[in-house]
Each structure stands twice: as structure tokens, then as C-alpha cells.
């Protein structure tokens, strides 16, 4: 796998916010309503899950999903104190986006 350039990814996401691009967020339906799926890591951290394209979503187990503006998804991740950030495309080339990095995009 090629080395991830964090600055390039953050710049692309900032442009995606400006262009009103969307993430695809997997959801699970509960009696109290739909809930965005979270992923846990071995270190005990919890991450909101987002995909950039359908093909990345389809690499995992079948799930329902919604589309949400990147800006709204980032704000949602920031507003939830129970999670550590956002993981993008976890089934292919995962990028774990810490809340400090999210702040740089939605400032």
C-alpha cells in the first residue's frame, strides 16, 4: 500500500466540503430510529464510518446507507463525544481522521 499523504487527503476533503460533495454512511436501523454505524479499533477507540464511493462500501458486509454532505458528516463526528473521529473507506485503504484534523477542515 502506498504511503498516505495526510495533507493531500485533508486538502481533498476541504475541497469536497466547498463543492458540497457527499460521504456514504452505513446505518443500522433500530426501534428508536436509524443510527450511523461505528467501528472500533483494538486500542478501544470508536470511529464514525464513511465511504467516498459505493464500491468501497460494497467491500464489506451488506448494509443500509445514507448520503450526507461531507461538511455535515464532519460536524456530526465532532459533536459526538463518544467517538474519536472518522474512518474513511475502512474496507480498502482506511484513513483515520482525528478530531483535530476535522477541525482544520470545518473551521
Phi and psi in radians as a Rosetta constraint file:
Dihedral C 1 N 2 CA 2 C 2 CIRCULARHARMONIC -1.320 0.35
Dihedral N 2 CA 2 C 2 N 3 CIRCULARHARMONIC 2.701 0.35
Dihedral C 2 N 3 CA 3 C 3 CIRCULARHARMONIC -1.183 0.35
Dihedral N 3 CA 3 C 3 N 4 CIRCULARHARMONIC 2.367 0.35
Dihedral C 3 N 4 CA 4 C 4 CIRCULARHARMONIC -1.420 0.35
Dihedral N 4 CA 4 C 4 N 5 CIRCULARHARMONIC 2.296 0.35
Dihedral C 4 N 5 CA 5 C 5 CIRCULARHARMONIC -1.733 0.35
Dihedral N 5 CA 5 C 5 N 6 CIRCULARHARMONIC 1.782 0.35
Dihedral C 5 N 6 CA 6 C 6 CIRCULARHARMONIC -0.997 0.35
Dihedral N 6 CA 6 C 6 N 7 CIRCULARHARMONIC -0.763 0.35
Dihedral C 6 N 7 CA 7 C 7 CIRCULARHARMONIC -1.097 0.35
Dihedral N 7 CA 7 C 7 N 8 CIRCULARHARMONIC -0.660 0.35
Dihedral C 7 N 8 CA 8 C 8 CIRCULARHARMONIC -1.154 0.35
Dihedral N 8 CA 8 C 8 N 9 CIRCULARHARMONIC -0.731 0.35
Dihedral C 8 N 9 CA 9 C 9 CIRCULARHARMONIC -1.141 0.35
Dihedral N 9 CA 9 C 9 N 10 CIRCULARHARMONIC -0.787 0.35
Dihedral C 9 N 10 CA 10 C 10 CIRCULARHARMONIC -1.088 0.35
Dihedral N 10 CA 10 C 10 N 11 CIRCULARHARMONIC -0.684 0.35
Dihedral C 10 N 11 CA 11 C 11 CIRCULARHARMONIC -1.132 0.35
Dihedral N 11 CA 11 C 11 N 12 CIRCULARHARMONIC -0.722 0.35
Dihedral C 11 N 12 CA 12 C 12 CIRCULARHARMONIC -1.126 0.35
Dihedral N 12 CA 12 C 12 N 13 CIRCULARHARMONIC -0.704 0.35
Dihedral C 12 N 13 CA 13 C 13 CIRCULARHARMONIC -1.176 0.35
Dihedral N 13 CA 13 C 13 N 14 CIRCULARHARMONIC -0.694 0.35
Dihedral C 13 N 14 CA 14 C 14 CIRCULARHARMONIC -1.082 0.35
Dihedral N 14 CA 14 C 14 N 15 CIRCULARHARMONIC -0.695 0.35
Dihedral C 14 N 15 CA 15 C 15 CIRCULARHARMONIC -1.165 0.35
Dihedral N 15 CA 15 C 15 N 16 CIRCULARHARMONIC -0.675 0.35
Dihedral C 15 N 16 CA 16 C 16 CIRCULARHARMONIC -1.073 0.35
Dihedral N 16 CA 16 C 16 N 17 CIRCULARHARMONIC -0.656 0.35
Dihedral C 16 N 17 CA 17 C 17 CIRCULARHARMONIC -1.107 0.35
Dihedral N 17 CA 17 C 17 N 18 CIRCULARHARMONIC -0.811 0.35
Dihedral C 17 N 18 CA 18 C 18 CIRCULARHARMONIC -1.097 0.35
Dihedral N 18 CA 18 C 18 N 19 CIRCULARHARMONIC -0.599 0.35
Dihedral C 18 N 19 CA 19 C 19 CIRCULARHARMONIC -1.540 0.35
Dihedral N 19 CA 19 C 19 N 20 CIRCULARHARMONIC 0.045 0.35
Dihedral C 19 N 20 CA 20 C 20 CIRCULARHARMONIC 1.024 0.35
Dihedral N 20 CA 20 C 20 N 21 CIRCULARHARMONIC 0.670 0.35
Dihedral C 20 N 21 CA 21 C 21 CIRCULARHARMONIC -1.274 0.35
Dihedral N 21 CA 21 C 21 N 22 CIRCULARHARMONIC 2.875 0.35
Dihedral C 21 N 22 CA 22 C 22 CIRCULARHARMONIC -2.129 0.35
Dihedral N 22 CA 22 C 22 N 23 CIRCULARHARMONIC 2.655 0.35
Dihedral C 22 N 23 CA 23 C 23 CIRCULARHARMONIC -1.708 0.35
Dihedral N 23 CA 23 C 23 N 24 CIRCULARHARMONIC 2.778 0.35
Dihedral C 23 N 24 CA 24 C 24 CIRCULARHARMONIC -1.873 0.35
Dihedral N 24 CA 24 C 24 N 25 CIRCULARHARMONIC 2.129 0.35
Dihedral C 24 N 25 CA 25 C 25 CIRCULARHARMONIC -1.971 0.35
Dihedral N 25 CA 25 C 25 N 26 CIRCULARHARMONIC 2.119 0.35
Dihedral C 25 N 26 CA 26 C 26 CIRCULARHARMONIC -1.224 0.35
Dihedral N 26 CA 26 C 26 N 27 CIRCULARHARMONIC 2.460 0.35
Dihedral C 26 N 27 CA 27 C 27 CIRCULARHARMONIC -2.235 0.35
Dihedral N 27 CA 27 C 27 N 28 CIRCULARHARMONIC 2.764 0.35
Dihedral C 27 N 28 CA 28 C 28 CIRCULARHARMONIC -2.140 0.35
Dihedral N 28 CA 28 C 28 N 29 CIRCULARHARMONIC 2.374 0.35
Dihedral C 28 N 29 CA 29 C 29 CIRCULARHARMONIC -1.534 0.35
Dihedral N 29 CA 29 C 29 N 30 CIRCULARHARMONIC 2.249 0.35
Dihedral C 29 N 30 CA 30 C 30 CIRCULARHARMONIC -2.166 0.35
Dihedral N 30 CA 30 C 30 N 31 CIRCULARHARMONIC 2.900 0.35
Dihedral C 30 N 31 CA 31 C 31 CIRCULARHARMONIC -1.028 0.35
Dihedral N 31 CA 31 C 31 N 32 CIRCULARHARMONIC -0.632 0.35
Dihedral C 31 N 32 CA 32 C 32 CIRCULARHARMONIC -1.457 0.35
Dihedral N 32 CA 32 C 32 N 33 CIRCULARHARMONIC 0.052 0.35
Dihedral C 32 N 33 CA 33 C 33 CIRCULARHARMONIC 2.178 0.35
Dihedral N 33 CA 33 C 33 N 34 CIRCULARHARMONIC 3.080 0.35
Dihedral C 33 N 34 CA 34 C 34 CIRCULARHARMONIC -1.266 0.35
Dihedral N 34 CA 34 C 34 N 35 CIRCULARHARMONIC 2.512 0.35
Dihedral C 34 N 35 CA 35 C 35 CIRCULARHARMONIC -2.297 0.35
Dihedral N 35 CA 35 C 35 N 36 CIRCULARHARMONIC 2.357 0.35
Dihedral C 35 N 36 CA 36 C 36 CIRCULARHARMONIC -1.218 0.35
Dihedral N 36 CA 36 C 36 N 37 CIRCULARHARMONIC 2.342 0.35
Dihedral C 36 N 37 CA 37 C 37 CIRCULARHARMONIC -1.223 0.35
Dihedral N 37 CA 37 C 37 N 38 CIRCULARHARMONIC 2.557 0.35
Dihedral C 37 N 38 CA 38 C 38 CIRCULARHARMONIC -2.041 0.35
Dihedral N 38 CA 38 C 38 N 39 CIRCULARHARMONIC 2.718 0.35
Dihedral C 38 N 39 CA 39 C 39 CIRCULARHARMONIC -2.090 0.35
Dihedral N 39 CA 39 C 39 N 40 CIRCULARHARMONIC 2.447 0.35
Dihedral C 39 N 40 CA 40 C 40 CIRCULARHARMONIC -1.861 0.35
Dihedral N 40 CA 40 C 40 N 41 CIRCULARHARMONIC 2.592 0.35
Dihedral C 40 N 41 CA 41 C 41 CIRCULARHARMONIC -1.958 0.35
Dihedral N 41 CA 41 C 41 N 42 CIRCULARHARMONIC 2.861 0.35
Dihedral C 41 N 42 CA 42 C 42 CIRCULARHARMONIC -1.031 0.35
Dihedral N 42 CA 42 C 42 N 43 CIRCULARHARMONIC -0.438 0.35
Dihedral C 42 N 43 CA 43 C 43 CIRCULARHARMONIC -1.451 0.35
Dihedral N 43 CA 43 C 43 N 44 CIRCULARHARMONIC 0.111 0.35
Dihedral C 43 N 44 CA 44 C 44 CIRCULARHARMONIC 1.542 0.35
Dihedral N 44 CA 44 C 44 N 45 CIRCULARHARMONIC 0.037 0.35
Dihedral C 44 N 45 CA 45 C 45 CIRCULARHARMONIC -1.429 0.35
Dihedral N 45 CA 45 C 45 N 46 CIRCULARHARMONIC 2.658 0.35
Dihedral C 45 N 46 CA 46 C 46 CIRCULARHARMONIC -2.047 0.35
Dihedral N 46 CA 46 C 46 N 47 CIRCULARHARMONIC 2.425 0.35
Dihedral C 46 N 47 CA 47 C 47 CIRCULARHARMONIC -2.286 0.35
Dihedral N 47 CA 47 C 47 N 48 CIRCULARHARMONIC 2.383 0.35
Dihedral C 47 N 48 CA 48 C 48 CIRCULARHARMONIC -1.256 0.35
Dihedral N 48 CA 48 C 48 N 49 CIRCULARHARMONIC 2.467 0.35
Dihedral C 48 N 49 CA 49 C 49 CIRCULARHARMONIC -1.794 0.35
Dihedral N 49 CA 49 C 49 N 50 CIRCULARHARMONIC 2.354 0.35
Dihedral C 49 N 50 CA 50 C 50 CIRCULARHARMONIC -2.477 0.35
Dihedral N 50 CA 50 C 50 N 51 CIRCULARHARMONIC 2.579 0.35
Dihedral C 50 N 51 CA 51 C 51 CIRCULARHARMONIC -2.164 0.35
Dihedral N 51 CA 51 C 51 N 52 CIRCULARHARMONIC 2.565 0.35
Dihedral C 51 N 52 CA 52 C 52 CIRCULARHARMONIC -1.536 0.35
Dihedral N 52 CA 52 C 52 N 53 CIRCULARHARMONIC -0.434 0.35
Dihedral C 52 N 53 CA 53 C 53 CIRCULARHARMONIC -2.569 0.35
Dihedral N 53 CA 53 C 53 N 54 CIRCULARHARMONIC 2.703 0.35
Dihedral C 53 N 54 CA 54 C 54 CIRCULARHARMONIC -0.958 0.35
Dihedral N 54 CA 54 C 54 N 55 CIRCULARHARMONIC -0.705 0.35
Dihedral C 54 N 55 CA 55 C 55 CIRCULARHARMONIC -1.063 0.35
Dihedral N 55 CA 55 C 55 N 56 CIRCULARHARMONIC -0.543 0.35
Dihedral C 55 N 56 CA 56 C 56 CIRCULARHARMONIC -1.274 0.35
Dihedral N 56 CA 56 C 56 N 57 CIRCULARHARMONIC -0.682 0.35
Dihedral C 56 N 57 CA 57 C 57 CIRCULARHARMONIC -1.093 0.35
Dihedral N 57 CA 57 C 57 N 58 CIRCULARHARMONIC -0.719 0.35
Dihedral C 57 N 58 CA 58 C 58 CIRCULARHARMONIC -1.252 0.35
Dihedral N 58 CA 58 C 58 N 59 CIRCULARHARMONIC -0.127 0.35
Dihedral C 58 N 59 CA 59 C 59 CIRCULARHARMONIC -1.298 0.35
Dihedral N 59 CA 59 C 59 N 60 CIRCULARHARMONIC -0.312 0.35
Dihedral C 59 N 60 CA 60 C 60 CIRCULARHARMONIC -1.768 0.35
Dihedral N 60 CA 60 C 60 N 61 CIRCULARHARMONIC -2.926 0.35
Dihedral C 60 N 61 CA 61 C 61 CIRCULARHARMONIC -1.120 0.35
Dihedral N 61 CA 61 C 61 N 62 CIRCULARHARMONIC 2.605 0.35
Dihedral C 61 N 62 CA 62 C 62 CIRCULARHARMONIC -1.079 0.35
Dihedral N 62 CA 62 C 62 N 63 CIRCULARHARMONIC 2.392 0.35
Dihedral C 62 N 63 CA 63 C 63 CIRCULARHARMONIC -2.679 0.35
Dihedral N 63 CA 63 C 63 N 64 CIRCULARHARMONIC 2.748 0.35
Dihedral C 63 N 64 CA 64 C 64 CIRCULARHARMONIC -1.311 0.35
Dihedral N 64 CA 64 C 64 N 65 CIRCULARHARMONIC 2.699 0.35
Dihedral C 64 N 65 CA 65 C 65 CIRCULARHARMONIC -2.627 0.35
Dihedral N 65 CA 65 C 65 N 66 CIRCULARHARMONIC 2.749 0.35
Dihedral C 65 N 66 CA 66 C 66 CIRCULARHARMONIC -2.213 0.35
Dihedral N 66 CA 66 C 66 N 67 CIRCULARHARMONIC 2.766 0.35
Dihedral C 66 N 67 CA 67 C 67 CIRCULARHARMONIC -1.767 0.35
Dihedral N 67 CA 67 C 67 N 68 CIRCULARHARMONIC 2.462 0.35
Dihedral C 67 N 68 CA 68 C 68 CIRCULARHARMONIC -2.518 0.35
Dihedral N 68 CA 68 C 68 N 69 CIRCULARHARMONIC 2.458 0.35
Dihedral C 68 N 69 CA 69 C 69 CIRCULARHARMONIC -0.939 0.35
Dihedral N 69 CA 69 C 69 N 70 CIRCULARHARMONIC 2.455 0.35
Dihedral C 69 N 70 CA 70 C 70 CIRCULARHARMONIC -0.943 0.35
Dihedral N 70 CA 70 C 70 N 71 CIRCULARHARMONIC -0.776 0.35
Dihedral C 70 N 71 CA 71 C 71 CIRCULARHARMONIC -1.039 0.35
Dihedral N 71 CA 71 C 71 N 72 CIRCULARHARMONIC -0.755 0.35
Dihedral C 71 N 72 CA 72 C 72 CIRCULARHARMONIC -1.175 0.35
Dihedral N 72 CA 72 C 72 N 73 CIRCULARHARMONIC -0.696 0.35
Dihedral C 72 N 73 CA 73 C 73 CIRCULARHARMONIC -1.119 0.35
Dihedral N 73 CA 73 C 73 N 74 CIRCULARHARMONIC -0.718 0.35
Dihedral C 73 N 74 CA 74 C 74 CIRCULARHARMONIC -1.143 0.35
Dihedral N 74 CA 74 C 74 N 75 CIRCULARHARMONIC -0.718 0.35
Dihedral C 74 N 75 CA 75 C 75 CIRCULARHARMONIC -1.120 0.35
Dihedral N 75 CA 75 C 75 N 76 CIRCULARHARMONIC -0.685 0.35
Dihedral C 75 N 76 CA 76 C 76 CIRCULARHARMONIC -1.093 0.35
Dihedral N 76 CA 76 C 76 N 77 CIRCULARHARMONIC -0.762 0.35
Dihedral C 76 N 77 CA 77 C 77 CIRCULARHARMONIC -1.076 0.35
Dihedral N 77 CA 77 C 77 N 78 CIRCULARHARMONIC -0.700 0.35
Dihedral C 77 N 78 CA 78 C 78 CIRCULARHARMONIC -1.191 0.35
Dihedral N 78 CA 78 C 78 N 79 CIRCULARHARMONIC -0.529 0.35
Dihedral C 78 N 79 CA 79 C 79 CIRCULARHARMONIC -1.423 0.35
Dihedral N 79 CA 79 C 79 N 80 CIRCULARHARMONIC -0.190 0.35
Dihedral C 79 N 80 CA 80 C 80 CIRCULARHARMONIC -1.756 0.35
Dihedral N 80 CA 80 C 80 N 81 CIRCULARHARMONIC 1.893 0.35
Dihedral C 80 N 81 CA 81 C 81 CIRCULARHARMONIC -1.277 0.35
Dihedral N 81 CA 81 C 81 N 82 CIRCULARHARMONIC -0.154 0.35
Dihedral C 81 N 82 CA 82 C 82 CIRCULARHARMONIC -1.543 0.35
Dihedral N 82 CA 82 C 82 N 83 CIRCULARHARMONIC -0.109 0.35
Dihedral C 82 N 83 CA 83 C 83 CIRCULARHARMONIC -2.056 0.35
Dihedral N 83 CA 83 C 83 N 84 CIRCULARHARMONIC 2.813 0.35
Dihedral C 83 N 84 CA 84 C 84 CIRCULARHARMONIC -1.725 0.35
Dihedral N 84 CA 84 C 84 N 85 CIRCULARHARMONIC -0.148 0.35
Dihedral C 84 N 85 CA 85 C 85 CIRCULARHARMONIC 2.711 0.35
Dihedral N 85 CA 85 C 85 N 86 CIRCULARHARMONIC -2.586 0.35
Dihedral C 85 N 86 CA 86 C 86 CIRCULARHARMONIC -2.292 0.35
Dihedral N 86 CA 86 C 86 N 87 CIRCULARHARMONIC 2.383 0.35
Dihedral C 86 N 87 CA 87 C 87 CIRCULARHARMONIC -1.939 0.35
Dihedral N 87 CA 87 C 87 N 88 CIRCULARHARMONIC 2.206 0.35
Dihedral C 87 N 88 CA 88 C 88 CIRCULARHARMONIC -1.778 0.35
Dihedral N 88 CA 88 C 88 N 89 CIRCULARHARMONIC 2.312 0.35
Dihedral C 88 N 89 CA 89 C 89 CIRCULARHARMONIC 0.873 0.35
Dihedral N 89 CA 89 C 89 N 90 CIRCULARHARMONIC 1.032 0.35
Dihedral C 89 N 90 CA 90 C 90 CIRCULARHARMONIC -1.147 0.35
Dihedral N 90 CA 90 C 90 N 91 CIRCULARHARMONIC -0.360 0.35
Dihedral C 90 N 91 CA 91 C 91 CIRCULARHARMONIC -1.544 0.35
Dihedral N 91 CA 91 C 91 N 92 CIRCULARHARMONIC -0.210 0.35
Dihedral C 91 N 92 CA 92 C 92 CIRCULARHARMONIC -2.042 0.35
Dihedral N 92 CA 92 C 92 N 93 CIRCULARHARMONIC -1.484 0.35
Dihedral C 92 N 93 CA 93 C 93 CIRCULARHARMONIC -2.086 0.35
Dihedral N 93 CA 93 C 93 N 94 CIRCULARHARMONIC 1.473 0.35
Dihedral C 93 N 94 CA 94 C 94 CIRCULARHARMONIC -1.116 0.35
Dihedral N 94 CA 94 C 94 N 95 CIRCULARHARMONIC 2.440 0.35
Dihedral C 94 N 95 CA 95 C 95 CIRCULARHARMONIC -2.183 0.35
Dihedral N 95 CA 95 C 95 N 96 CIRCULARHARMONIC 1.987 0.35
Dihedral C 95 N 96 CA 96 C 96 CIRCULARHARMONIC -1.566 0.35
Dihedral N 96 CA 96 C 96 N 97 CIRCULARHARMONIC 2.030 0.35
Dihedral C 96 N 97 CA 97 C 97 CIRCULARHARMONIC -1.818 0.35
Dihedral N 97 CA 97 C 97 N 98 CIRCULARHARMONIC 1.844 0.35
Dihedral C 97 N 98 CA 98 C 98 CIRCULARHARMONIC -1.172 0.35
Dihedral N 98 CA 98 C 98 N 99 CIRCULARHARMONIC 2.720 0.35
Dihedral C 98 N 99 CA 99 C 99 CIRCULARHARMONIC -1.054 0.35
Dihedral N 99 CA 99 C 99 N 100 CIRCULARHARMONIC -0.549 0.35
Dihedral C 99 N 100 CA 100 C 100 CIRCULARHARMONIC -1.077 0.35
Dihedral N 100 CA 100 C 100 N 101 CIRCULARHARMONIC -0.619 0.35
Dihedral C 100 N 101 CA 101 C 101 CIRCULARHARMONIC -1.306 0.35
Dihedral N 101 CA 101 C 101 N 102 CIRCULARHARMONIC -0.634 0.35
Dihedral C 101 N 102 CA 102 C 102 CIRCULARHARMONIC -1.064 0.35
Dihedral N 102 CA 102 C 102 N 103 CIRCULARHARMONIC -0.719 0.35
Dihedral C 102 N 103 CA 103 C 103 CIRCULARHARMONIC -1.002 0.35
Dihedral N 103 CA 103 C 103 N 104 CIRCULARHARMONIC -0.612 0.35
Dihedral C 103 N 104 CA 104 C 104 CIRCULARHARMONIC -1.147 0.35
Dihedral N 104 CA 104 C 104 N 105 CIRCULARHARMONIC -0.484 0.35
Dihedral C 104 N 105 CA 105 C 105 CIRCULARHARMONIC -1.522 0.35
Dihedral N 105 CA 105 C 105 N 106 CIRCULARHARMONIC -0.688 0.35
Dihedral C 105 N 106 CA 106 C 106 CIRCULARHARMONIC -1.739 0.35
Dihedral N 106 CA 106 C 106 N 107 CIRCULARHARMONIC 0.199 0.35
